[in-house]
C-alpha cells in the first residue's frame, strides 16, 4: 500500500511536466476533431449497408448512447480531474488491474481508429490523385500528423481548431445542397433490414463518437479541468450528433443508401449525383481535412495515455519521457505513429471498424461501471442505461469483433501479469 502511494505521488510529480495550455474551446475542438470525420466521411457507407435509409435513426441511437456514457464521463471527470480518462476512473473505482486492462483496450482501439481513418484519407486522396496508392496516402498523413504533434501541444491544437471549422463548413454545404436535390423515394422502404439492421448500423456508427473520450485522457493539459473537461465532453457529443443526423438525411436524400453502401468515399459520391462541377471536389477536400483531424486526435490520445500509464509504472519507462523544449511525450508520440502506420498498411476498413467499435463499447462499459459504483441518484440510473445499451450494441457486432476484442483483453491481462507485477516487485 505504501509502495502504491509512493508510486502515485511520484507519477503526479512527473505529470506536471505537461503544461495546461488548452482552453475550453481547444478541448471541444479536439473532441470534434476526432468525432466528426470517420463516421460521416468514411464509415457512413458501411453503416448504410446495414441500416438502409434509416441510418439517421442509427446515428440518433449511437448519439444517445454516447450521451449517456458522456454524462458518466463528465461526472467522473469532476471527481478525478486528471489525465487518463476511463483508465484513471477504473483504477480508482474498481481496481488497478481493471484500470490497466481498460487503458490497454483504449490504446488498442484508438490505434485502430487512427489506422482506419488513415486508410479513409487514402481513399479520398486517390479521389483527387488516382495514381497515388491508398496505402501511400495513409502513410503520408500519419507521418505528417506525428511530426505536427512533436512541435508542441498548443501548435497542434491551433491547427486542429482551424481544420475543425473548415470541415464543419463543408458538411453545412452538403446539408444546404440537399434542399435542392432531395428525393423522398430514397427513404422508401425506411428499414429494409429491420430493427436489427438499424441497431447494427448504430453499433458501427458508434465508432465515430469515440472522440469525446480524448478530452478526459488529456485533462492535465486543459485549463480548469474539473469544469472544462465535463463541458467539452457533453458539448462535443451534442454538436456532432446534430451535424451527423442532418448529413445522414441529406446523403440518403440525395443519392440513396445503396450508393453510399458501395462507396469508399460515400459523401463525395453522393454529391456527384447532384452534377455540381465543384461539389464533389469540395466534399473530397472536406474529407481530407476531417480524416486528418481524427488522426491528429488519435495520436494525441494514444501518446498521452501511454505517457500516463508509463508514469504509473504500467508501460515501459521510456514512454514517460517528456521533451523539455516542447513539453510533449516525444517517445510516446513516435511509437504511436509507428504502430498506426504499420497497421494502416494492412488495414481492412469494414472489418477493422467493427473491431474498433467492440473495443470502444468495452471501454465505455467500464466507464459506466465505474460511475455505477461511485454515484447514486439519477446519475446511477443514467450509467446503468449507458452500460446496458453498450452491451446491446456489442451483441450486434460480428463474431470477428468479439474474437479480436477478447484477444486484446487476454493479451493485456498477460502483459499485466508478467510485466507490470514483475516491474513493481523489482522496483
Secondary structure, DSSP 8 states (H G I E B T S, - for coil): -HHHHHHHHHHHHHHTTS---B-HHHHHHHHHHHHHHIIIIIIHHHHHHHHGGGHHHHHHHHHHHHHHHHHHHHHHHHHS-STTTHHHHHHHHT-HHHHHHHHHHHHHHHHHHHHHHHHHHHHHHHHH-TTS-HHHHHHHHHHHHHHHHHH-HHHHHHHHHHHHHHHHHHHHHHHHHHHHH--GGGGSSS-TTHHHHHHHHHHHHGGGGGGGHHHHHTGGGBTTHHHHHHHHHHHHHHHHHHHHHHHHHHHHHHH-HHHHHT-SSHHHHHHHTTT-TTHHHHHHHHHHHHHHHHHHHHHHHHHHHHHHHHHTTSS-GGGG---TTT-S-HHHHHHHHHHHHHHHTT--HHHHHHHHHHHHHHHHHHHHHHHHHH--THHHHHHHHHHHHHHHHHTTS-HHHHHHHHHHHHHHHHHIIIIIHHHHHH-
